[in-house]
Amino acid sequence: MNYQEVLQNAREIINPKCKVCKACNGIACRGEIPGPGGKGTGSVFVRNYEKLEEIKLNMDTLYAFKELDTSVALFGKRFKYPVFAAPIGALGLHYSDKLNDETYSRAIIEGCKQAGVAGFTGDGVKAENYEVPLKVIEEAGGCGIPTIKPWGLAEVLENVAKAEKAGVLAVAMDVDAAGLTVLAAAGKPVKPKPVAELKQIVGSTGLPFIIKGIMTAKSALKAAEAGAYGIVVSNHGGRVLDHTPATIEVLPEIAAAVGGRLKIFIDGGIRSGLDVFKALALGADAVLIGRPYAVAAYGGGSEGVALYTEKIGSELRDAMMMTGAAALDDISQEMVYLK
Ligand SMILES: Cc1cc2nc3c(=O)[nH]c(=O)nc-3n(C[C@H](O)[C@H](O)[C@H](O)COP(=O)(O)O)c2cc1C
């Protein structure tokens, strides 16, 4: 199987909800929720993509070449690339019933593991939306990160304890889920979380805790105060609030506020290894990719997911060679063109 075949298979399965466009940029699916689009006008999904497109790479091939090292150390482990599959929940609603919580998370978790990286899993209104993917992670030797919705404290603490028992790499919470229309429509809305409650949640576990859905330096500092291991600079792929900036636009300010103190992940519109390079140049430690991993899972199962990861990894390697970065720590802001 090659990546073109993965895309062709996906097109047959998830069209018309996702059109599997040549560029996954939020235009054809604008405002389509249920579906993979952005909320309201859909402008945030489009902006995430376009602002990354505007950044270019500064080429430099006048140096003594060394073997490239694309690996990153996180959660006390080493991953082949600084790339993780983002959590995607409610597959049937947004893509197709062809995959469910179990088969989808199996494709993501196993495919990422095969490719030397790891996947996040999602959560939903039914307990099984969290528990089934968690079991898949456990069966993969714990190689994954479950993401809990900001439900009430007792339910969150229970889910964190289950994650710990499953031996996962880390646990995450998408604190921006208060803006999800589908949760409210299903009768289980969630609300913003105060720092004191987050502190209690983080303090309840020895697992690294990742707060997903941070868009300002102010929020990032609150995540640090809560004791988080890391944050995901994310606007949920434009699905929780219309008219926010793109994630790549706010990354430098957030990195200046908490870089070195918290691990910084970013997602939203990252579509190539070149985009991964740009995110690292502007202060991220690693990235999450959402919709393209969903397409890879529908089109090729775990093999499609592994193939897609390798594609991103090889593009990252190319970007590093052509700019003079032998390792991820060498990637710096001067290597990108921002004018
Ligand atoms: C259909 C769909 C379902 C999602 N479900 C979840 C979820 O359950 N939990 C979560 O934290 N984020 C969820 N997200 C957001 C992604 O994790 C991620 O932040 C976003 O898709 C990144 O942008 P990208 O798709 O442009 O790469 C979902 C996104 C989509 C498109």
The ligand as an SDF file (V2000), in Angstrom:
LIG
                    3D

 31 33  0  0  0  0  0  0  0  0999 V2000
  -13.7060   14.9930   14.1900 C   0  0  0  0  0  0  0  0  0  0  0  0
  -12.8190   15.4950   15.2810 C   0  0  0  0  0  0  0  0  0  0  0  0
  -12.9460   14.9600   16.5680 C   0  0  0  0  0  0  0  0  0  0  0  0
  -12.1080   15.4120   17.5990 C   0  0  0  0  0  0  0  0  0  0  0  0
  -12.2240   14.8570   18.8500 N   0  0  0  0  0  0  0  0  0  0  0  0
  -11.3950   15.2810   19.8410 C   0  0  0  0  0  0  0  0  0  0  0  0
  -11.4550   14.7080   21.1420 C   0  0  0  0  0  0  0  0  0  0  0  0
  -12.2290   13.7850   21.4280 O   0  0  0  0  0  0  0  0  0  0  0  0
  -10.6170   15.1920   22.0960 N   0  0  0  0  0  0  0  0  0  0  0  0
   -9.7290   16.1920   21.8340 C   0  0  0  0  0  0  0  0  0  0  0  0
   -8.9820   16.6090   22.7070 O   0  0  0  0  0  0  0  0  0  0  0  0
   -9.6500   16.7520   20.5980 N   0  0  0  0  0  0  0  0  0  0  0  0
  -10.4490   16.3180   19.6080 C   0  0  0  0  0  0  0  0  0  0  0  0
  -10.3490   16.8820   18.3560 N   0  0  0  0  0  0  0  0  0  0  0  0
   -9.3250   17.9270   18.1000 C   0  0  0  0  0  0  0  0  0  0  0  0
   -7.9920   17.3060   17.6900 C   0  0  0  0  0  0  0  0  0  0  0  0
   -7.4160   16.5580   18.7270 O   0  0  0  0  0  0  0  0  0  0  0  0
   -6.9630   18.3650   17.2890 C   0  0  0  0  0  0  0  0  0  0  0  0
   -6.8390   19.3330   18.2980 O   0  0  0  0  0  0  0  0  0  0  0  0
   -7.2480   19.0560   15.9670 C   0  0  0  0  0  0  0  0  0  0  0  0
   -7.9320   18.1930   15.0810 O   0  0  0  0  0  0  0  0  0  0  0  0
   -5.9200   19.4930   15.3700 C   0  0  0  0  0  0  0  0  0  0  0  0
   -6.0570   20.1150   14.1700 O   0  0  0  0  0  0  0  0  0  0  0  0
   -5.8380   19.3820   12.7260 P   0  0  0  0  0  0  0  0  0  0  0  0
   -6.9490   18.3930   12.5930 O   0  0  0  0  0  0  0  0  0  0  0  0
   -5.9590   20.5320   11.8100 O   0  0  0  0  0  0  0  0  0  0  0  0
   -4.4910   18.7280   12.7250 O   0  0  0  0  0  0  0  0  0  0  0  0
  -11.1590   16.4350   17.3250 C   0  0  0  0  0  0  0  0  0  0  0  0
  -11.0410   16.9550   16.0240 C   0  0  0  0  0  0  0  0  0  0  0  0
  -11.8440   16.4870   15.0030 C   0  0  0  0  0  0  0  0  0  0  0  0
  -11.6590   17.0300   13.6180 C   0  0  0  0  0  0  0  0  0  0  0  0
  1  2  1  0
  2  3  1  0
  2 30  2  0
  3  4  2  0
  4  5  1  0
  4 28  1  0
  5  6  2  0
  6  7  1  0
  6 13  1  0
  7  8  2  0
  7  9  1  0
  9 10  1  0
 10 11  2  0
 10 12  1  0
 12 13  2  0
 13 14  1  0
 14 15  1  0
 14 28  1  0
 15 16  1  0
 16 17  1  0
 16 18  1  0
 18 19  1  0
 18 20  1  0
 20 21  1  0
 20 22  1  0
 22 23  1  0
 23 24  1  0
 24 25  2  0
 24 26  1  0
 24 27  1  0
 28 29  2  0
 29 30  1  0
 30 31  1  0
M  END
$$$$
